């Protein structure tokens, strides 16, 4: 545990940010898993979940949890997976 007051505050702030970041990442992963399951079973439902996945990724980027290029890459891969399943 740090002795300096500013370092003590940084520990508290970092813990709070870490918790929020983990929650956002977890929700993104959950959304992506739901999309994967829908692609495997019913592609019509997957199309609806694709929009939810895009939204979750965009929100994570807005909060600074994911890099915008990483989110863009994930979105492209999701769209490609859905297109492949639809054919």
C-alpha positions in Angstrom: 0.0 0.0 0.0 1.4 3.4 -0.9 2.3 6.0 1.6 1.9 9.1 -0.6 -1.6 10.6 -0.6 -1.8 11.0 -4.4 -0.6 7.4 -4.8 -3.4 6.2 -2.5 -5.9 8.1 -4.5 -4.6 6.5 -7.7 -5.0 3.0 -6.3 -8.7 3.8 -5.4 -9.4 5.4 -8.8 -7.7 2.6 -10.7 -9.7 0.0 -8.8 -12.9 1.8 -9.7 -12.0 2.1 -13.4 -10.9 -1.5 -13.5 -14.3 -2.6 -12.2 -16.1 -0.6 -14.8 -13.9 -1.8 -17.6 -14.4 -5.4 -16.6 -18.2 -4.9 -16.5 -18.1 -3.4 -20.0 -15.9 -6.1 -21.4 -18.0 -8.8 -19.8 -21.2 -7.4 -21.4 -19.5 -7.2 -24.8 -18.4 -10.8 -24.5 -21.8 -11.9 -23.5 -23.4 -10.2 -26.4 -20.9 -11.7 -28.8 -21.5 -15.2 -27.4 -25.3 -14.8 -27.9 -24.6 -13.8 -31.5 -22.4 -16.8 -32.0 -25.0 -19.1 -30.6 -27.7 -17.5 -32.8 -25.5 -17.9 -36.0 -25.2 -21.6 -35.2 -28.9 -22.2 -34.7 -31.0 -19.6 -36.4 -29.5 -17.0 -38.8 -32.7 -14.8 -38.7 -32.3 -14.1 -35.0 -28.5 -13.5 -35.6 -29.3 -10.6 -37.8 -31.1 -8.9 -34.9 -28.3 -9.7 -32.6 -25.7 -8.3 -35.0 -27.1 -4.8 -34.4 -26.9 -5.4 -30.6 -23.3 -6.6 -31.0 -22.4 -3.5 -33.0 -24.0 -1.3 -30.4 -22.2 -3.0 -27.5 -18.8 -2.6 -29.3 -19.5 1.0 -30.1 -20.4 1.8 -26.5 -17.2 0.1 -25.3 -15.2 2.3 -27.7 -17.0 5.4 -26.5 -16.1 4.5 -22.9 -12.4 3.9 -23.8 -12.5 0.2 -23.0 -11.8 -1.0 -26.6 -9.7 0.6 -29.3 -11.8 1.8 -32.3 -9.8 -0.3 -34.7 -10.2 -3.4 -32.6 -13.9 -2.9 -32.5 -14.0 -2.2 -36.2 -12.1 -5.5 -36.8 -14.5 -7.4 -34.6 -17.6 -5.9 -36.3 -16.2 -6.9 -39.7 -15.6 -10.4 -38.6 -19.1 -10.7 -37.2 -20.7 -9.4 -40.4 -18.6 -11.8 -42.4 -19.6 -14.7 -40.2 -23.3 -13.8 -40.5 -23.0 -13.5 -44.3 -21.3 -16.9 -44.5 -24.0 -18.5 -42.3 -26.8 -17.0 -44.4 -25.6 -18.6 -47.6 
